[in-house]
Amino acid sequence: AYNALLKTLEEPPAHVVFILCTTEVQKVPATILSRCLRFDFKLVSVDDLNKLMSSILDELKIKYTKEAVNAVAVAGEGSVRDALSVLDRCVAFAEGTLEYNDVLQILGATDKNKIFALADSIFDGDVAGVLQLVDEISKSGKSMSVLAKDVAVHIRDLLICQRCKEPQKILNLPQDIYDRLKAQSDKYDGKRLLAALDNFNKVEAELRYAIDPRVSFEVVCLKTANDDSEEKII
C-alpha cells in the first residue's frame, strides 16, 4: 500500500493535498517520509492549559480558584479536548465558585484525608490501619485502580516536597493541603518513598487484569508497609 502511494505523493495533482496522520511514525517507510513535510505535535503543557481554561472561565464570568483550574489541567494530561471536557463537567457540577474539591469529586479521586491517613499507615508499618482504610475506601465504591493512582500521585508529591526548592510552584495545591503534604514528607525517608512509588506505579497497571483488584492492592500496601527501607531502586 505504501509503494502504491509513492508515485502519487511524488507528483500529486495540483488540486490535491494529502494529510497523513500517525502516532507511530517509526513504522512509516523512509521513502514516504522523504516525500512529506513533517510536523511533530506534542502534548500541551499544564501551564498552557491553565491559561486557556482560565481565559474561558473569565470570559464566561465563572468564578474559580487557581488550584481548581490546575487540577483540571493536570487531569487533561496534555490534551486540550480532555481538559475542556473535564472543565465542562466541573462547571455544571459546581455551585457558585469552582473549588478544588469540586474537581476531585468529578474526577472520582479519593478523599484527601483518606489518602493522607493511608500513607501514614503504610509508612508507619501499621498493617491493621492499612487494611481498615482500604476496607472503608472500597466500601465507598472507589475503584482500586483509581486508588492506586491517587496513592502514587500522593507519594510523588511527597518526593517533590522533599527534593524541590519551590515545591508549591510545581504542585499548585490549596495551602492547607500543601502544608499537610510538606509536614508528612518530612517524616519519611526519601529512599523509602521512592521504593513505594515504584511499587504503586507498577500495581496500577496490574490491577486492570487482576481477578481480585482489592486483594492485589492490599498486597502492595502491606509489602510497602513491611519494607525495611534498605531496598534500592536501580
PEMOVEN-V714035 format. One record per residue. RES is the residue in one small letter. SS is DSSP state (@ for helix, = for strand, . for the rest). Layout:
res->{RES & RES}
ss->{SS & SS}
This chain:
res->{a & y & n & a & l & l & k & t & l & e & e & p & p & a & h & v & v & f & i & l & c & t & t & e & v & q & k & v & p & a & t & i & l & s & r & c & l & r & f & d & f & k & l & v & s & v & d & d & l & n & k & l & m & s & s & i & l & d & e & l & k & i & k & y & t & k & e & a & v & n & a & v & a & v & a & g & e & g & s & v & r & d & a & l & s & v & l & d & r & c & v & a & f & a & e & g & t & l & e & y & n & d & v & l & q & i & l & g & a & t & d & k & n & k & i & f & a & l & a & d & s & i & f & d & g & d & v & a & g & v & l & q & l & v & d & e & i & s & k & s & g & k & s & m & s & v & l & a & k & d & v & a & v & h & i & r & d & l & l & i & c & q & r & c & k & e & p & q & k & i & l & n & l & p & q & d & i & y & d & r & l & k & a & q & s & d & k & y & d & g & k & r & l & l & a & a & l & d & n & f & n & k & v & e & a & e & l & r & y & a & i & d & p & r & v & s & f & e & v & v & c & l & k & t & a & n & d & d & s & e & e & k & i & i}
ss->{. & @ & @ & @ & @ & @ & @ & @ & @ & @ & . & . & . & . & . & . & . & . & . & . & . & . & . & . & @ & @ & @ & . & . & @ & @ & @ & @ & . & . & . & . & . & . & . & . & . & . & . & . & @ & @ & @ & @ & @ & @ & @ & @ & @ & @ & @ & @ & @ & @ & . & . & . & . & = & . & @ & @ & @ & @ & @ & @ & @ & @ & @ & @ & @ & . & . & . & @ & @ & @ & @ & @ & @ & @ & @ & @ & @ & @ & @ & @ & @ & . & . & . & . & = & . & @ & @ & @ & @ & @ & @ & @ & @ & . & . & . & . & @ & @ & @ & @ & @ & @ & @ & @ & @ & @ & @ & @ & . & . & . & @ & @ & @ & @ & @ & @ & @ & @ & @ & @ & @ & @ & @ & . & . & . & . & @ & @ & @ & @ & @ & @ & @ & @ & @ & @ & @ & @ & @ & @ & @ & @ & @ & @ & @ & @ & . & . & . & @ & @ & @ & @ & @ & . & . & . & @ & @ & @ & @ & @ & @ & @ & @ & @ & @ & @ & . & . & . & . & @ & @ & @ & @ & @ & @ & @ & @ & @ & @ & @ & @ & @ & @ & @ & @ & @ & @ & @ & @ & . & . & . & @ & @ & @ & @ & @ & @ & @ & @ & @ & @ & @ & @ & @ & . & . & . & . & . & . & . & . & .}
